[in-house]
Amino acid sequence: MLYHFAAIAIALLHLAFLIFVIAGGFLVLRWPPLMWIHLPAAVWGALIEFAGWYCPLTTWENVLLRRAGRAGYSNGFIEHYIFAIIYPEGLTRGMQTSIGLVVIVVNVAVYTRLMLRN
């Protein structure tokens, strides 16, 4: 049971990280020093998508799920909805590249606005 809750916690952390990567630049507009945390996170998120790598959080989630006696993300509300957002079925290489481009375009726009404001 502890492994299952830990896997859920990692999945929620993963989701929060994804949201931060994509939209965290908007927080930087409000709190510019946050840029030093957000910029490396956004670069990492884009690299993961462009290179087709797996985030270490993915490995930790799967290890914890296996230790909890589960095979995947299909059991329960959290696994079904949260994990489906992180790992949608039918995710193609082209879709991953598109996600990476969205991360870059959104964040370049936000950081350009921040630079022009200063």
Number of C-alpha atoms within 10 A of each C-alpha: 10 10 17 17 13 16 25 20 14 18 22 17 13 20 16 11 18 18 11 18 24 22 17 22 25 17 15 20 17 10 10 14 11 14 17 10 13 22 17 12 18 24 15 15 22 23 14 16 21 18 12 13 10 10 13 9 15 15 11 15 23 18 16 19 21 15 15 16 12 15 12 13 20 13 11 8 10 15 17 13 15 17 20 13 12 14 12 11 8 7 9 11 13 11 13 17 18 15 17 22 15 14 21 18 13 17 23 13 13 19 19 11 12 16 10 8 8 5
